Amino acid sequence: SSSSSSSSSSLLLQTYNIVTAFTIETTSPSFGESSPNDQVVRPMKGIMTTRGYSMSDPSQSDTNRVTIWFTGGKMEFSDDECDVKLPEWKRVFGDHLNYTHHSQQHFGVHVLARKCKELAFKLLLGASIPNKLEDDGSMSYAFESPMGGHGSTYCDILYLDDTIRIMQGNHGTIYVFSRMANNNNNDSLSS
């Protein structure tokens, strides 16, 4: 979904949410010996929402380039078998967030590696790290300052009409968004 506000007569600032559905699979020999999925008993579905804003790149006035900033996001449980799989989701993600003396011994090197990654995430990106699961199994994060900006994070609009938008990111990824009605009877683009 997106909303917009004018920041000048020629530039339009738009907020957005990118919603991505995903499935965490059980461990597999193809994942290797140190699979992070060894704690997953059955596949679990989730949704990752990334929040941010975008605007036309003023230095690229002759192109359809849109500069992107990321401000935060949320990961949440999303499965039809809520009564069965939500406790499993909480066990898998809660064990990594809510450290106890026993879980630190159980995860050993994984705990140290995760704490190092968290420190880098906080220092380099200015991000808040979730330290607990909410009752519904969700975890949120935010950046103190938005990540991205002119020249570093952008998408080029390749095609746009009333129902579809196709964009290519600065790393070459192709994004296809289709318009769908939201609960407020306003149209929004979703991937």
N, C-alpha and C positions, 0 to 999 in steps of 0.2 A: 504494500500500500504506500501511498505517497501523499504529501501535501506540499503546498508551496507558498512562498511569500517573496515579494519583490525586494531586492536589496539595492537596486539602482534601476534606471530606466531601461538598460539593455541586458541586465543579468537577472536570472531567476534562480533563487535558492529553493531547492526541493528537499524535503525530508523523505526518508524511505525506510522500509523494513524488507529485508530479503529473508524469505522463509524457505528453509530447506528441510525436507523430510529425509530421514536416514534410518538404517537398520544396523544394529550391532550384532554381528554373527557370532556363533559359538566358535571355539578354537578349532583350528584346522592344521594339519601337518604343513600345509603351504605357508602358514604364518611363521614357521620356524620355532625353535626351542624356547625363545623368550617372548612368546605371544602374550600381548596384553589381554587377550580374550580368554585366558585360562580360567577366569572367574565367571564367565558367562555360561550358564547352563542351557538356556534356550534363547533364540533370537529375540531382541527387544527393539521396539520402534521408538524413535524420538523425533523432536523438531528443534532445529536451531534457527533462531531469529537473530539476524544481524541488523543493528540500527545504524543510521548515519544520515548524511546529507550530501547533495551534489549540486553543481552549478556549471554552466558553460565555462569553458576555459577561455579567459579573455585574451591570452597570448596566441590562441589558435582560432581566430575569428573566421577564417576561411574553411574550417572543418566542422564536423559534428562531434567534437570532443567534449566530454563531460568529465569534470574533475570530481573525484569521490573522496569523502572523509568518512571514517568509521568512528562511532561514538560508544558502542557497547553491544550487548546482546544477551540472549537467554537461551539455555538449553533445557528442554523439558520432555518428560515422558509422554508418549502418545501411542497407546496401544489399546485395541479393543478388549483384550483380556486383562483389564486393570486389576481386578482382585488377585489374579495369579501373578502377573508380571511386575506390578508396581513394587511389591516388597523385594523382588529380585533386583530391580533397578536401584532401589535404595541401598541394598546390600552392596552391589557392585560399586556405585558411585560414592556412597556414604563411607565405606571402608577407606577410601582414598582421601576423603575430606576430613573425617572426624577421627584423628589419630588417637589411639590409646596406647599404653605401654605394650600390650599384647600385639596390636596391629603393627606397631613399629618393628617388633621382632619378626612378625610374620612376613612383612613386605621387605625388610632389610634394605638392600641397595635401592629398591624402587622408591622408598621413602626419601632417601638422600637425593636421588636423581630428580624426583618431583619437586623437592624443596629448592634445589638449585634452579630448576626451570621457573618456578614461581618467583624467585628473587630476580632473575633476569627479566621476566615478564613485567614485574613491578618497576624495576630500575630503568630498563630500556624503553618500555612502552607506556609507563605511567598507568598501568591497569590495576583495577581492584580485582582480587581473586576471590571467588566464592569460598567461604570457609565452612559452609554447611549446606545441606539440602533443605529446601522448604518442604512442608508437609505433603505437597503435591508432587515432589520429586524434582522440582525445577532448581536451576542454578543460574544466577545472573552475574554479569561482569560489566564494568564501565571503564572508559579511559579518562584520565584527568584532563588530557588535551586530546582532541580528535586526531586520529592517525590518517595519513594520506596528504593530499593537497596537490596544487598545481605542479605538473611536471613529474610527479612521483606515482600517483594512483589515479588512473583515469579509464574511461571506456569510450570507444568510438562508436557512434550510432551508425550501423550499417543499413538498417531498414526501419521505418516507422510509419504506421498508419493507425487508424482508430482502434484496431483490435490486437496488434502485435508490435513488439519492439525487438530487434535483434542488435546486439552490441558485442564488440570485441574488447576484452580487457587489455591492460598494458602488458600482460604476460602471454597474450594470445588466446586466452579462454573465450569461447563463444557463449553468450548468454541469450536465451530466448524467453521473452516474457509475453504472456497473453493477458488480455484485459478480462477481468471478471467483476461482477457486482459484489460489493461488500455489504455489511449489515446496515450501513447508513444510507443506502441507496445511491452512493457515489461509486463511480467506477474506479478501479485501481488496477495496476499491472502486477501480475504475480508470475513467478517462474515455476 
